[in-house]
Amino acid sequence: MSYKAYNDYELIYMVQDQQDMMALDILFTKYDKFIHKKISQFYIFDSDRDDFYQEGLISLHKAILSFKDTFNKTFMRYFETVLERKFINLNQKRKRYHQEMDHLLSEAKYMPICVEEDACENYQKQAFKSALEEAIYDAYFRQNQKIPSIARTYQLDPKQVYNAIYRIKKKLTQTP
C-alpha cells in the first residue's frame, strides 16, 4: 500500500481512527521541512534549534490528534497556527529566563563578600533586631537543626519558626 498517494485528511483519519503508524511517519517526514522553516523565521540560536525542533514535532503530533476538518480549515494552516503559538511561547520563556539570569548576575555583583569570619558575624548580627531571630538563625542556618527541634527548644509553634526564618531571609537579602 502506497501511503504517498493519500492526502493530509486521509492520513490524519488513518492516524486518529486506526492508529496507523506508517501514516504518522509520513506526516512527520512531510512536515519536517516546514518545522525547520518556522524555526529559521524565529531567528533561533544554534544551541536552541534542537529544542525547538523537538517541540515542533510534539506540536505536530498534538495537532494531528486534535485536528477536526469540520471547522473548514486546512491541516497546514491549523498546524502553522499551533506551531507559531508554541514557538512564541518558547521564545518568551527563553527571554524571561535570560532576563532573570541577567538580574541575578547584576545582584550578585553588588552583594557583599565576607572574607573574614568575624566580618560575616558582624554583618549578620546587624541585620537582626530580636534575640529570637538571632537564636533561630544560629540554630537553623549554622547548626542545621530541623524546624521541629527548634520549635521544641524555644517552646514555639513550628509556624512561628517558619515565619522567623522567612523574616531572616528577607532581612539578609535586603541588607546592603
ABEGO torsion letter per residue (X at the ends): XBAAABBAAAAAAAAAAAGBAAAAAAAAAAAAAAAAAAAAAAGBBAAAAAAAAAAAAAAAAAAAAABBAAAGBBAAAAAAAAAAAAAAAAAAAAAAAAAAAAAAAAAAAABBBBABAAAAAAAAAAABABAAAAAAAAAAAAAGBBAAAAAAAAGBBAAAAAAAAAAAAAAAAABX
